Amino acid sequence: MSRQLLWLLMVLPFALWGTAMTAMAPLIPSGGPWLVAALRLFPAGLAVLIWLRATGRSTGIDRRDLGWFALFTLVDAVLFQGLLALGLAGTGAGLGSVLIDSQPLLVALFARGLFAESINPIGWLGLGLGLAGILCLGVPGELLGHWWLLRDAPGLTVVLQPGEGWMLLAALAMALGTVLIRYASRHSDPVATTGWHMLIGGLPLFGCSVLERGWTLPPWHITDWMRMGFASLLGSAVAYGLFFWFANRRDLTSFSSLGFLTPVFALATGGWFLGERLDPLQWVGVGLVLASVICVSQRRRLWEQAAVSEAMV
């Protein structure tokens, strides 16, 4: 596999997530957060397992992994998707997106503590740049001015929306899931683990939906079902299959730092399909995010070059 194709496949999950959140958000008022979360997971898990069976790959979960698999399913499927849907129902794409995309920082801390992954000063700089970038992308300029330039508060009760707490908890659940996949697939295929965790994790979400709204289907049009299908098959089956396959094999800190690109893709698709345009502050955010990805993914090489340059001086 060429290096260019490898990078394309590594970035693809975050591109799909950025557009899937945009597709899901309009469906939640009529469908409810639990049903949308369940319809995102269950069909995706089924599709992954059918693909594995059709290609002759193993679809089983090794007995030795069952305990970790149960925890992984609870945290990454049930909790993360439920919290994400609740957050989308109560927050806008701005500050909510910032909170959910803070998970690369949490993953870096978990990976440092559990797997002793090195994060040198270049890596920490990159993580800081990524966080600053998504702040510029998602937080209103008036609020940033209040935080950093000591301007008057811009009506915080209006700027801050309900649901940010759910988004922050969702980011924590996703970061934990990114770490748990390594334990849940020690003896099993990580793609099969991903498929089963989506399939089984969708069942409790369906149950919550039935308790909330009964067995009635939402009054969606064909375009709404197409949105749901995109979020499920591409935004979950393809995206999570690739994500957890790479998370099980690559440096977690470097790979998860690509999550800073998610709001960039969301804004890019908004501009392409909805005619939205970035303001100057958001363009600064895009630049910071790209610089962050370069710093984190190339932190070892950049740090070694800096050390050689200092030694030569």
C-alpha positions in Angstrom: 0.0 0.0 0.0 1.4 3.4 -1.0 2.1 6.0 1.7 -0.4 8.4 0.0 -3.2 5.8 0.0 -2.4 5.0 3.6 -2.8 8.6 4.7 -6.0 8.9 2.7 -7.5 5.9 4.5 -6.4 7.3 7.9 -8.0 10.7 7.2 -11.2 9.2 5.7 -12.9 8.3 9.1 -12.7 11.9 10.3 -14.0 13.2 7.0 -17.0 10.9 7.2 -17.6 11.8 10.8 -17.5 15.5 10.0 -20.3 15.1 7.4 -22.2 12.5 9.4 -22.8 14.9 12.3 -24.2 17.4 9.8 -26.5 14.7 8.4 -27.7 13.5 11.8 -28.5 16.9 13.5 -31.6 17.7 11.5 -33.1 14.3 12.1 -33.0 14.4 15.9 -36.0 16.8 16.5 -38.4 14.5 14.7 -36.7 11.1 15.4 -35.4 11.6 18.9 -31.7 11.2 20.0 -32.1 7.5 21.0 -33.6 6.4 17.7 -31.1 8.3 15.6 -28.2 6.8 17.7 -29.6 3.3 17.3 -30.2 3.6 13.6 -26.6 4.9 13.2 -25.2 1.9 15.0 -27.2 -1.3 14.4 -27.4 -1.3 10.6 -23.7 -0.3 10.5 -22.7 -3.2 12.7 -24.8 -5.6 10.5 -23.1 -4.3 7.4 -19.6 -4.7 8.8 -20.3 -8.4 9.8 -21.9 -9.2 6.4 -18.8 -7.7 4.7 -16.5 -9.8 6.8 -18.5 -13.0 6.1 -18.6 -12.2 2.4 -14.8 -11.7 2.3 -14.1 -14.9 4.3 -12.7 -13.1 7.3 -13.3 -14.2 10.9 -16.5 -12.7 12.5 -16.0 -14.2 16.0 -14.9 -12.7 19.2 -12.3 -14.7 21.1 -13.4 -15.8 24.6 -10.4 -14.2 26.1 -11.6 -10.8 24.9 -15.2 -11.0 26.0 -14.8 -9.1 29.2 -13.0 -6.2 27.5 -15.4 -6.4 24.6 -18.4 -5.9 26.9 -16.8 -2.9 28.5 -15.8 -1.5 25.0 -19.4 -1.9 23.8 -20.8 -0.2 26.8 -18.4 2.8 26.7 -17.9 3.3 22.9 -21.3 2.2 21.5 -24.0 2.8 24.1 -22.5 5.7 26.1 -20.7 7.5 23.3 -23.5 7.3 20.7 -26.2 8.1 23.3 -24.3 11.0 24.7 -23.4 12.3 21.2 -27.1 12.2 20.2 -28.2 14.0 23.4 -25.5 16.6 22.8 -26.6 17.2 19.2 -30.1 17.6 20.4 -29.1 20.3 22.9 -26.3 22.2 21.3 -25.2 23.8 18.1 -22.4 22.7 15.8 -20.1 25.4 17.3 -19.2 24.9 20.9 -20.5 21.4 20.9 -18.2 20.4 18.1 -15.3 21.9 20.0 -16.0 19.8 23.0 -16.4 16.5 21.1 -13.3 17.1 19.1 -11.2 17.7 22.3 -10.9 13.9 22.5 -7.4 13.7 20.9 -6.0 15.4 24.0 -7.7 12.8 26.2 -6.4 10.0 24.0 -2.9 11.3 24.2 -3.0 11.4 28.0 -4.4 7.8 28.2 -1.9 6.5 25.6 0.9 8.2 27.6 -0.2 6.6 30.9 -1.2 3.1 29.6 1.1 2.4 26.6 4.0 4.8 27.4 3.7 6.6 24.1 6.2 9.4 24.0 4.9 12.9 23.6 7.8 15.3 23.2 7.6 19.1 23.3 6.8 19.2 19.6 3.8 16.8 20.2 2.5 18.8 23.1 2.8 22.0 21.0 0.8 20.3 18.2 -1.9 19.2 20.6 -2.2 22.7 21.9 -2.3 24.1 18.4 -5.1 21.6 17.5 -7.2 22.7 20.5 -6.7 26.4 19.7 -7.7 25.6 16.1 -11.0 24.0 17.0 -11.7 26.8 19.4 -11.3 29.3 16.5 -13.5 27.0 14.3 -16.3 26.4 16.7 -16.5 29.1 19.3 -18.2 32.4 18.4 -15.7 35.3 18.0 -17.5 37.3 20.6 -17.0 34.6 23.2 -13.3 34.2 22.3 -12.9 38.0 22.6 -14.5 37.8 26.1 -12.1 35.0 27.1 -8.8 36.3 25.7 -9.2 40.0 25.1 -11.2 40.9 28.2 -14.1 42.3 26.2 -17.6 42.5 27.7 -19.5 39.3 28.0 -21.6 38.7 24.9 -24.7 37.5 26.6 -23.4 34.1 27.8 -26.8 32.7 28.4 -27.4 33.0 24.7 -24.0 31.9 23.5 -23.8 28.9 25.7 -26.3 26.2 24.9 -27.6 23.2 26.8 -26.0 20.0 25.8 -22.3 20.9 26.0 -22.0 18.7 29.1 -23.2 15.8 27.1 -20.7 16.5 24.4 -17.8 16.7 26.8 -18.9 13.3 28.3 -19.2 11.9 24.8 -15.6 13.1 24.1 -14.4 11.2 27.2 -16.3 8.1 26.2 -14.8 8.2 22.7 -11.3 8.6 24.1 -11.8 5.7 26.4 -13.2 3.6 23.5 -10.1 4.4 21.4 -7.9 3.0 24.2 -10.2 0.0 25.0 -10.1 -1.3 21.4 -6.6 -2.5 22.0 -7.7 -4.6 25.0 -11.0 -5.8 23.3 -9.2 -7.1 20.2 -6.0 -8.7 21.6 -7.0 -12.1 20.2 -9.8 -11.0 17.8 -10.1 -9.2 14.5 -10.5 -5.4 15.4 -13.0 -5.0 12.5 -15.1 -7.9 13.8 -15.0 -6.4 17.2 -16.1 -3.1 15.8 -19.0 -4.7 13.9 -20.3 -6.7 16.9 -20.0 -3.7 19.3 -22.1 -1.6 17.0 -24.7 -4.3 16.4 -25.1 -5.2 20.1 -24.6 -1.6 21.3 -27.5 -0.5 19.1 -30.0 -2.7 21.0 -30.1 -0.7 24.3 -30.5 2.5 22.3 -33.5 1.0 20.4 -34.9 0.1 23.9 -34.5 3.7 25.1 -36.2 4.9 21.9 -39.2 2.6 22.4 -39.6 3.8 26.0 -39.4 7.4 24.9 -41.7 7.4 21.7 -43.1 3.9 21.4 -42.9 1.8 18.2 -43.8 4.7 15.9 -41.5 5.6 13.1 -40.5 9.3 12.6 -42.2 11.2 9.7 -39.1 11.3 7.6 -39.0 11.9 3.9 -36.8 9.9 1.5 -34.1 12.5 1.8 -34.1 12.1 5.6 -33.7 8.3 5.3 -30.9 9.0 2.9 -29.2 11.2 5.5 -29.7 8.4 8.1 -28.3 5.8 5.7 -25.2 8.0 5.0 -24.6 8.5 8.8 -25.0 4.7 9.4 -23.2 3.0 6.4 -20.5 5.6 5.7 -20.4 7.6 8.9 -20.3 4.5 11.1 -19.7 1.2 9.2 -16.8 2.5 7.1 -15.6 5.2 9.4 -15.5 3.1 12.6 -14.2 0.1 10.8 -11.2 2.0 9.5 -10.8 4.0 12.7 -10.5 1.1 15.1 -8.4 -0.9 12.7 -5.9 1.9 12.6 -6.3 2.6 16.4 -5.3 -1.0 17.1 -2.1 -0.8 15.0 -0.9 2.8 14.8 0.5 5.3 17.3 -2.6 6.4 19.2 -1.5 9.9 19.8 -0.5 10.6 16.2 -3.6 8.9 14.7 -6.2 10.4 17.1 -4.7 13.9 16.4 -6.3 13.6 13.0 -9.6 14.1 14.9 -8.8 17.8 14.9 -9.7 17.7 11.2 -13.3 16.7 11.8 -14.7 20.2 12.2 -12.6 21.3 9.2 -14.4 18.7 7.0 -17.7 19.6 8.6 -17.2 23.3 7.6 -15.9 22.4 4.2 -18.9 20.3 3.4 -21.2 23.0 4.7 -19.5 25.4 2.3 -19.8 23.0 -0.6 -23.4 21.9 -0.1 -24.9 24.9 1.8 -22.9 27.8 0.4 -21.5 28.6 3.8 -18.3 30.6 4.0 -15.5 30.7 6.6 -14.8 33.9 8.4 -11.2 35.1 8.9 -11.1 33.6 12.4 -12.2 30.2 11.1 -9.5 30.3 8.4 -6.9 30.9 11.3 -8.4 27.8 12.9 -8.0 25.7 9.8 -4.3 26.8 9.6 -3.8 25.9 13.3 -5.4 22.5 12.8 -3.2 21.6 9.8 -0.1 22.7 11.7 -1.3 20.6 14.7 -1.6 17.5 12.6 1.9 18.0 11.1 3.5 18.6 14.5 1.9 15.6 16.2 2.3 13.1 13.4 5.9 14.1 12.7 6.8 14.9 16.3 9.7 12.4 16.5 11.3 13.5 13.3 10.9 17.2 14.0 12.3 16.8 17.6 15.3 14.8 16.3 16.0 17.5 13.7 15.8 20.2 16.4 18.2 18.2 18.6 20.7 17.7 15.8 20.5 21.4 14.9 21.1 22.4 18.5 24.1 20.0 18.7 25.6 21.5 15.6 25.3 25.0 17.2 
